[in-house]
């Protein structure tokens, strides 16, 4: 990687912000019909940020010639598990009988 450490850090930070913002805008366009706007915005921003993290990590790995399909599968799985964990935090007291009925 050419350039100083600060330059590289600023590049990846700008990339994260740009991809997160773009993914959030696309998510908002897709979900424009949702009635609960606050909930929709919170979910869309969270998922946009996770997409930004995923793309940024993938580009970082590619810049170091470490991006393989196995690493990509692990990255997608880790981000999916993180999203499921965040969802479970927001709904901790779900009754198991609701899922069995």
VEXKE-754775 format. One record per residue: residue in one letter; x, y, z of N, C-alpha, C in turn. Coordinates in steps of 0.05 Angstrom, whole numbers, padded with zeros to 5 digits, always signed. Example, Ala and Ser with C-alpha at 12.3 -4.5 7.8 and 13.67 -1.06 7.14 Angstrom:
# residues 2
a+00264-00114+00156+00246-00090+00156+00264-00066+00156 s+00257-00045+00142+00273-00021+00143+00258+00001+00157 
# end
This chain:
# residues 101
x+00017-00024+00000+00000+00000+00000+00018+00025+00000 x+00014+00041-00020+00030+00065-00023+00018+00087-00005 x+00035+00105+00004+00026+00127+00021+00030+00122+00050 x+00027+00143+00065+00030+00141+00094+00006+00128+00108 x+00010+00121+00133-00011+00108+00148-00035+00127+00151 x-00031+00152+00154-00053+00171+00157-00069+00172+00131 x-00056+00173+00109-00070+00173+00083-00087+00149+00079 x-00076+00126+00086-00091+00100+00083-00114+00100+00102 x-00110+00109+00126-00132+00109+00146-00154+00128+00137 x-00147+00151+00126-00167+00170+00116-00182+00159+00092 x-00168+00144+00075-00181+00132+00052-00202+00112+00061 x-00195+00094+00079-00214+00074+00088-00237+00086+00104 x-00231+00107+00119-00253+00121+00133-00272+00134+00113 x-00262+00147+00093-00279+00160+00073-00294+00139+00058 x-00282+00116+00052-00296+00094+00038-00318+00084+00055 x-00314+00080+00081-00334+00070+00099-00358+00089+00100 x-00352+00115+00102-00374+00135+00103-00389+00136+00077 x-00375+00135+00054-00388+00136+00028-00406+00112+00023 x-00395+00088+00028-00411+00064+00023-00434+00062+00043 x-00430+00069+00068-00451+00068+00088-00474+00087+00080 x-00466+00111+00072-00486+00131+00064-00502+00123+00039 x-00487+00112+00020-00501+00102-00005-00519+00079+00001 x-00510+00060+00017-00527+00037+00024-00552+00046+00040 x-00548+00065+00057-00571+00076+00073-00591+00089+00055 x-00582+00105+00036-00600+00118+00017-00615+00098+00000 x-00602+00078-00009-00615+00057-00025-00636+00042-00007 x-00628+00037+00017-00647+00024+00036-00672+00041+00041 x-00667+00067+00044-00690+00085+00048-00708+00086+00024 x-00697+00085+00000-00713+00085-00024-00729+00060-00026 x-00718+00038-00018-00732+00012-00019-00754+00011+00002 x-00749+00023+00025-00768+00021+00047-00786+00046+00050 x-00789+00061+00030-00803+00087+00032-00833+00084+00040 x-00844+00060+00038-00872+00056+00044-00878+00049+00073 x-00857+00044+00089-00861+00036+00117-00873+00058+00133 x-00893+00051+00150-00908+00070+00165-00892+00081+00189 x-00876+00064+00202-00861+00072+00225-00834+00083+00216 x-00832+00109+00212-00808+00121+00200-00784+00120+00218 x-00787+00123+00244-00764+00122+00262-00751+00095+00262 x-00768+00074+00264-00758+00047+00264-00745+00041+00238 x-00757+00049+00216-00746+00044+00189-00719+00057+00186 x-00717+00082+00196-00691+00097+00193-00670+00083+00210 x-00676+00075+00234-00656+00062+00252-00646+00036+00239 x-00664+00020+00229-00656-00005+00216-00640+00000+00191 x-00648+00019+00175-00635+00024+00150-00607+00035+00154 x-00603+00053+00174-00577+00063+00180-00559+00041+00190 x-00569+00024+00208-00554+00002+00219-00545-00017+00196 x-00563-00024+00179-00556-00043+00157-00537-00029+00137 x-00541-00004+00132-00523+00011+00114-00495+00011+00125 x-00492+00015+00152-00466+00016+00164-00453-00012+00163 x-00469-00033+00167-00458-00060+00166-00448-00067+00137 x-00463-00058+00117-00455-00061+00090-00429-00046+00084 x-00427-00021+00095-00403-00005+00092-00379-00019+00105 x-00383-00031+00128-00361-00045+00142-00353-00069+00125 x-00372-00084+00114-00366-00107+00098-00350-00100+00073 x-00359-00079+00059-00345-00071+00034-00317-00060+00041 x-00315-00045+00062-00289-00034+00070-00269-00056+00077 x-00278-00075+00093-00261-00098+00100-00253-00114+00075 x-00272-00118+00057-00266-00133+00033-00246-00119+00016 x-00248-00093+00013-00228-00078-00003-00201-00077+00011 x-00201-00076+00037-00176-00077+00052-00162-00104+00048 x-00178-00125+00050-00166-00152+00045-00156-00155+00017 x-00171-00144-00002-00163-00146-00030-00137-00130-00035 x-00134-00107-00022-00110-00091-00025-00085-00106-00015 x-00089-00125+00003-00067-00141+00014-00066-00169+00002 x-00082-00173-00019-00084-00198-00034-00091-00221-00015 x-00110-00216+00003-00120-00236+00022-00149-00243+00018 x-00162-00230-00001-00190-00235-00005-00194-00260-00022 x-00205-00281-00009-00212-00306-00023-00241-00310-00018 x-00253-00330-00032-00281-00335-00029-00287-00345+00000 x-00267-00359+00012-00271-00369+00039-00272-00345+00058 x-00254-00326+00055-00254-00303+00073-00280-00286+00069 x-00289-00285+00044-00314-00270+00039-00338-00284+00052 x-00339-00310+00051-00360-00325+00065-00359-00320+00095 x-00335-00321+00106-00333-00315+00135-00341-00286+00142 x-00334-00267+00125-00341-00240+00129-00372-00236+00128 x-00384-00248+00108-00414-00246+00106-00427-00260+00130 x-00416-00283+00138-00428-00297+00161-00425-00281+00186 x-00401-00268+00190-00397-00252+00214-00415-00228+00215 x-00419-00215+00193-00437-00191+00192-00466-00200+00196 x-00473-00223+00185-00500-00233+00189-00505-00240+00218 x-00486-00253+00231-00489-00259+00259-00490-00234+00276 x-00474-00214+00269-00475-00188+00283-00503-00175+00281 x-00515-00176+00257-00541-00165+00253-00562-00181+00269 x-00560-00207+00270-00579-00223+00286-00575-00218+00315 x-00550-00214+00324-00546-00207+00352-00558-00180+00360 x-00556-00161+00342-00568-00135+00347-00598-00137+00348 x-00609-00153+00330-00638-00157+00330-00647-00170+00356 x-00631-00190+00366-00639-00203+00391-00637-00185+00415 x-00619-00166+00414-00617-00147+00436-00642-00129+00437 x-00653-00121+00414-00676-00104+00413-00702-00119+00420 x-00702-00146+00419-00726-00162+00425-00718-00184+00444 x-00709-00178+00469-00699-00199+00487-00720-00216+00500 x-00745-00207+00503-00765-00222+00518-00786-00234+00501 x-00779-00244+00478-00798-00258+00460-00805-00285+00473 x-00831-00291+00474-00841-00316+00485-00836-00338+00465 x-00824-00360+00473-00819-00382+00455-00844-00394+00444 x-00866-00393+00458-00891-00404+00448-00901-00390+00423 x-00893-00364+00420-00901-00350+00396-00889-00362+00371 x-00865-00372+00373-00851-00384+00351-00860-00413+00345 x-00870-00426+00366-00879-00454+00362-00907-00456+00353 x-00923-00435+00356-00951-00436+00348-00955-00433+00318 
# end
